[in-house]
Amino acid sequence: MVKEYTMVYLNKGFKLSREKDLEQAQTIINEYVAKGWQLQQVVSPSDVSGVLVGVFYKEH
């Protein structure tokens, strides 16, 4: 079995609240899961941008 991976920005654009960032991240995660992707992890890079990256995979 082969795994296909994709990395997705979960909170694009600048929001004035962390709650809005998390709402957007949750929406994007749910969209990818509905398309058959499985969430492996959420990564928050160690810079000050506050970007969240989701690592998803599908098995073939």
C-alpha positions in Angstrom: 0.0 0.0 0.0 1.3 3.5 -0.9 0.5 6.7 1.0 0.0 10.0 -0.8 0.7 13.0 1.3 -0.4 16.7 1.0 0.3 19.7 3.2 -2.4 22.4 3.4 -2.4 25.8 5.0 -5.3 25.7 7.5 -5.6 29.4 8.3 -5.0 31.5 5.2 -5.0 35.2 5.6 -4.7 37.3 8.7 -7.5 37.2 11.3 -7.9 39.4 14.3 -8.7 36.5 16.6 -7.3 33.1 17.2 -10.8 31.8 17.4 -11.4 32.8 13.8 -8.2 31.0 12.8 -9.3 27.8 14.5 -12.7 28.0 12.9 -11.2 28.3 9.5 -8.7 25.4 10.3 -11.6 23.2 11.4 -13.6 23.9 8.2 -10.6 23.1 6.0 -9.8 19.9 7.9 -13.4 18.8 7.6 -13.4 19.5 3.8 -10.3 17.3 3.3 -11.6 14.5 5.4 -14.8 14.5 3.4 -12.7 14.1 0.3 -11.1 10.9 1.7 -8.0 12.4 3.2 -6.9 11.5 6.7 -5.3 14.1 9.0 -2.0 12.9 10.3 -1.0 16.1 12.2 -1.2 19.8 12.5 2.1 21.7 12.5 2.6 25.2 13.7 5.9 26.4 12.3 8.3 28.2 14.7 7.9 31.6 13.2 5.7 34.5 14.2 3.3 34.2 11.3 0.9 32.0 13.2 0.3 29.8 10.2 -1.1 26.3 10.8 -0.3 23.5 8.3 -2.2 20.3 8.1 -0.5 17.1 7.0 -3.0 14.8 5.3 -2.6 11.4 3.6 -4.5 8.9 1.5 -3.7 5.2 1.1 -3.8 3.7 -2.3 
